[in-house]
Amino acid sequence: MSSIANIRWLPYFVLFYVLAITSELAAAQTGYSSIAAGEDHACVIQNLLVNDKQSQKVLCWGHNDFGQLGSKTGDANYVNTTPTAVVGLSGTVKQLAAGEGFTCALISDGTVQCWGGDLYGNLGLNYWNIPSAQTWPSYGNTPVPQTIGIPNAGGGYGPVVQISAGGSFACAMTSGSDNTPASVFCWGDNRNYELGTTGFEYSVFPVSINLPWAAGSIATGVDFACASGGIFNNLQDANVYCWGNDAHGELGDGATTLQGNHAAPSIVVGLPRVAIVGVTATAEGACALDDTGTGWCWGDDSAGEVGNGIVYPNLATDTPVQVPASSPFRAMWGGSNSWENCGTSSAGLYCTVGYGQVIARNTYFDPSMWRTQFAATPTAVSSGGAFTCAISAVTNKLRNGTTTTAQHVFCWGNDDYGQIGNGGTYGVGTSIPQLIL
């Protein structure tokens, strides 16, 4: 066949190629879940479906000075502004948690893997035991995921179903069984009794928290932790228990004067006698969501975290106060290194100012919650040191008049270490959500 004849067939080959590419793009779907913001980094689960084949990545961005991004990436300041895949994770990831310089992942088989800084055993290792081949960028740190030795079903506790990362410690909640209530284990830093016990400064081994009943959910702040009561033997515990540092009323125990550290879990006083469906925590405070959709917060209020419009003496409250809302909250969100609380409802996403994190507010302090600018209510939110990230659906209208909806990831706030993740220069923050994925 002559070259002229080949040219005659070219449009058909081009058409076939375009149709093939279009078909593959149509078959490709990307979703995101379980976003987690640490002090100055963030991670998200990216779920891919291409031609009925599923795959997954965990992407991280921001500061990588301890290897918390799970890869040996970053500039001279160990900053990576581009979401980059974690290397070495094994298994399907269900949930992420991020602390100060480290990250953890809950795997579908009920195990937990952590990476980053290990100064206080928060990776479940003695930092001097990290193999030299895995050490990066400095002694005692590793971007390589490490499996935490949490008692599993073989010990009667059941697999892990939730994780939470604090300042330099982390906690995990097991599912329990017919004979064993859902339990909480914590490891890492114990200088403020974050592990619910005394006698040592840190532990590389998960320590069982002495709760009086089954746990229902867990949350960690910088140096304290909380657990809501769960169901065991068909009985619901409506209490919330907190332990660790109480310098800013974090434990919510109604003490007339803010106190020091408490190893034994204390009951949060003043919550309604209804079921608590979840707890969240900020750096120095916590919130609980009851089954009526009402939010209750306590602890530090120096950045208006409590969110009820009142400025408290000493900028803290040691008893829960109700958070005003125009409609019931579907979920509440915080972050162990954050000074911002958020809640999602049918009316949208509402957040406290949190040192300038809230969208469309330029004030440093405001004791109220403000609605953000998202058109669709985010499905997941996590706040870091002075920034926030969210997963939200975006609807686009095509030329033919049809619409498509896809999940995307947005970040806003402080960007000193590239934690907004927009792939560009860093150092200047913004109150406008930046589309990063």
N, C-alpha and C positions, 0 to 999 in steps of 0.2 A: 504494500500500500504506500502511495507517495506521501510526501510531507503535506501536500495540499489536501489530500484526502483525510489525513490525520487532523488537520485544522477543522475540517467539516464536522468531525465528531467531538471536538473540544467542548462546545457548550454543554453537551450531554454529560461528559465527565465532570465538568464543573458543577452542574446541577446535582448530579449524584453525590459529589463530595459535600456540597453545602447541605443537602438533605441529611446525609449521614452525621455531619457535625451537629446540625440542629436537633436531630433525634437524640444524640448522646447528651446534649445540653439539657434537653427536655427531661431526659431520664435522670439527670443529676439533681440531687436534693441535698441541701446543707442545713443542718440544725445545730443549735447550741444549747448547753445545759450546764447547771451547777457552776456558775461563775464565782470566783473567790478572790478577794482583794486583801493583800497583806499590808505591811507598813508602807512599802513603796514599790510593790510589784503586784501583778494580777495574773490569774490563769483562768481558762475556760475549757470545757469539753466541746470539741467539734465533732459532730456525728455526720458522716457522709453516706449517701445512698446513690450509687451509680449503677444503672442497669441491674437493679435488684441485688447488688452486692453491697453489703454494709462494711464500713470501716470507721475508725475513730482515731482522733488525735487529741492530745492535751496541749494547748498552746499557751505560752507564758510570755510576758513582756515586763519591762521596767528595770529595776535595779537587780543586778546579778552578782553582788559583791560576796555572797556566800554560796553561790551556785543554786539559788532558789528558783531559777528559771528552768532547771533540769537540762541545761546544755552549756557547753563552754563557749558562750557568746557574749559580746559586749565590746564597747569601745575602751579607751584608756581608763575611763571611770567606771567600767563594768556596767554600762548602761546599754540596753537593747530596746529600742523603741518599736521594733517590729515583732508581732506575735510569732514565736518560734516553737516548734514541736519539742516536747520533752523526750529525751532519749533514754531508752532502757526500761520503760514501764511494761509490765507483763500483765495481761488480762484486760478485761473490759472495765473501764472506770465508771462508777456510778455517781461519785460525789467528790468535790475538791474542798480543801480547807487551807488557808494561808495565814501565817503568823509573821513574826519579825524575822525575816531572813530565812524562812523555810516554808515548805509546802508539803501537804499530804494528800493522798488519793485513796478513796475507798474502792476496792476492787469488787467485782460482782460475786466472787466466791467468799466474800465476807472478811477478807484480809485487808491490811492497811500498809501502804508504802509511803515513805517520806524522804525528802531530799533537801539539801541546802546546808544551813549552819547547824552545828551539833554541840555548841559550847556547853549546854546543860543537859545533854542526852536526849534532846527532842527528836532525834532520828532513831532513838532506841539503841544508840551505840555510845561507847566511850570515845570521845573525839580522837584520842590518840590511837584508837584501834582501826581507824579508817585506812584501808590499804592505800599505799602511796600512789598506785596506779589510778585510784579513784579520787584522790585529793585534788581539789580545784576550787577557787583560785588560790587558796592559802591553806595552811595547816588547820585541820579540824573541820573543814568544809568539803562537801561533795555534791555534784549535780546528779550523781547516780542514785536512783531510787533504792531505798533500803526497807526491807520488810520488818514491821514491828511485831514483836512476839506477844500478841494479845491472846489470852486464853480463848479457845474456840469451842466448837461443838463437842470436841473430844473431852473438854473439861467441864461440859455440862452447861456452858453459858450461852451457846448459840453463836452464830456468825455476827460480825459487826454490821450494824444497819445505819449508823450515823457517826460522823466525826466532826470535831471542831478544834481549831488551832488557836492558841492564845499567844501571849508575848513570846515566851520561850518554852512553852509546854503545850501539850495536846491531850485531848480526851476522845474516847470512843465509847459508844453505847452498843451493847450486844442485844440480840433479839430476845433472849431468854428461851424458856421451854415450859412444858407443862409443870415441871417440878422446880424450875429456877426462874425468878423474876428477871426482867431486863435489867442488866447491870451496867455500871459506868467504870471505866478504867482510865487513868491518866498517867502520863509520864513526862519527864523533862524537869524543868525548873520547879523547885519546891521552897524557895526562900521565903515566900509568903503563904506557904501551906496550900499551894494550888493543887497538890496531889491528895489533899484531904487527910494529911497525917503530919506528924512532927518527927524530928530526930535526924533528918538528913537534908542537905541543900538541893539535891537533885537525884533522879533515878532514871536509869536507862531501861528499867523494867516497868511495865504497866502496873500501877497500884490500884487495887480495888477501892472504890469510894463507898463508905459505909452509909448507904442510904437506907431509910426505914422501910421503903416499899419499892416497887418496880419503878424504873425510869420511863418517861414518855418521850422526852427530847432533851438535848443538851445544848449549852452555849458557853463560850469562854470569852473573857475579857483579857486585858493585858496580864493580870495576875490574880484572877479569881475565876470561878466557874459556877454555873447554875444547871439544875436539872428539874424539869417538871415531873410531877408524879404520873405514873402510867397505870395500866390495868394488869392485875394479877389475880387469878382465881375469881374472875368476874367482878372484882371490886376495883373502883376507880379512886385513885388518890388525887385530890384536887389541889394539893399543895405544890409550891415551888421551893426548892432547896438551893442554897448558895453557900460557898465556902471560899476561903482565901483571904485576900486583902479587903478590909472594910474601911479604909481611910476616907472614902468619899460616899459612904452609904451603899456600896455595891451589893451588900448582902441583904439589904431591905428588911432587916430584922427589927426595925423600930427603935433602935438604941437611941437614947436621948442625946448622947454624944457619940460622934463618929469614932470608931475604935480601930484597933490594929488588925492582926491576922487571926483567922478562925479556921482550925483544921476540921472541926466537926461541922457537917452541913447544918445550916440554920434555916428554919422555916421563914419564908418571906411573909410578913404580917400585913393584913389589910387587903388581901386579894378577895374577890367575891367567891362565894362557895359554889362555884360552877367549874366544869372541867376546863383545864388549861390545854390548849391544842398545840402550843409551841412557845419556846423561849428564845430570845435573841440577846446579844450583849454588844455593848460598845467598849471602848477602852476602860472606862471606869463606871459603867452603869449597865442596867439590864432592862428588858421589857418582857412582858408576857401577854399572849393573845388568848382570850377565853373563847368558848364555843359560841358566844353571841356576836363575835366579831369586834369586841371591845378591847382596846389596847391599854395596858397599864405599864408605867415606867418608873424607875427609881434610880438613885445613885447620883453621879456627877451631873451638874447642870451648867457648867461653866461656859459651854457653847450652845446652851438651849436644848440639850439632848432630850430632856423630859418632854418637851414639845406641847405643854398645856397652856402656854402664854403667861406663866407666872415666873417671876424671878425670885428664887429662894434665898434665904439667909445662908451665907457660906457657899452659895451657888451649888447646893447639893440637897437631896432629900433622901432620908433613910426609910421611907415608907412609899409604897406604890401610889401613883396618882393617875387618874384616867386621862387618856389622850383624846381631846375632842376630834370628832370626825363627822363629816356630812353624811357618810354612809358606812356601814360595817366594814372593817378591814378584812380582806381575804388572807393577808399574810403581813408579817412585820419583818423588817430586815435591818441588820446592823453590820458590825465588823469589829473584831477583837482589837484592832488598832485605830478605831475610828472615834470621832466625836459627833457622829451623825446617826440619827434613827430615821428609818423610812417605813412607810406603810402603803400597801396597795389595796385599792377598793374599786368598786364599779365606777367611781368618779376619777380614777387615775392614780398616779404615784405622788405621794406627799412625803416630804423630807424636812427635817430640821436644818438649820443653816449650817451647823458643823464647821465652823471656821471657814466660811465662804464656799462650802461644797455645794450648797443647794443652788439649783438653776434659777437664774433671773433675780438673784438677790446679791447685792454687793456689800451688805453689812457684815461686820465681824461677829456680832452677837444678836440673836433674835430668839425669844423663848417660844415661838410658835412654829407650827408646821406649815409648809407652803407647797402648793401644787407645782409639779414640774411641767415641762413643755412637751412631754411625749404625747403623740396622737393616740397611741395604743398603750394600754397598761402593761408595763414590763412583767415578764413571767419570772424573772430572777433579778435580784439586786444585791450588791455587796459593796461595803464602804471600806476604804483603806485609811492610811494615815491622815490624809487631807484630800482624798479623791474618792470618786464613786464610779462603779461600772454597773451596767444593766444589760439584760437581754430583752429585746423588744421586737415585736413584729412590725414590718414596714409594708404598706400596700402601695403598689405602683399600678398606674393605668397605662395600658398599652395603646398603640395607635388604632388597633381595631376595636377599641372600646372595652375590651375585657380587662380584668384586674388580676394581679398576682400578689400573693402575700408570702413573705419570707422572713425568717428570723435574722436579726443582726445584733452586733455587740457595740455598745456605746460607752465612752468614758468621759468624765469631766472633773475639773478641780485642779489640784496642784500637779505640776509636771516636772518637778525638780530632777527626777530620775527616769523620765520617760514612761511613767506609769499610765499616762493617757493612751499610749500605744498607737499613735497615729503615724508612725514610721518616719517622722521628720525630725527637725531639731527639737530640743527639749529645753526646759528652764522657765518657760512662761506658761502659767496655768490659764484655764478658761472655764467660765460657767456655762458654756454652750456645749451640749453633748457632741462628742467627736465620734463619727462612724469609723470603727477600726476593723470590723470584720462583717 
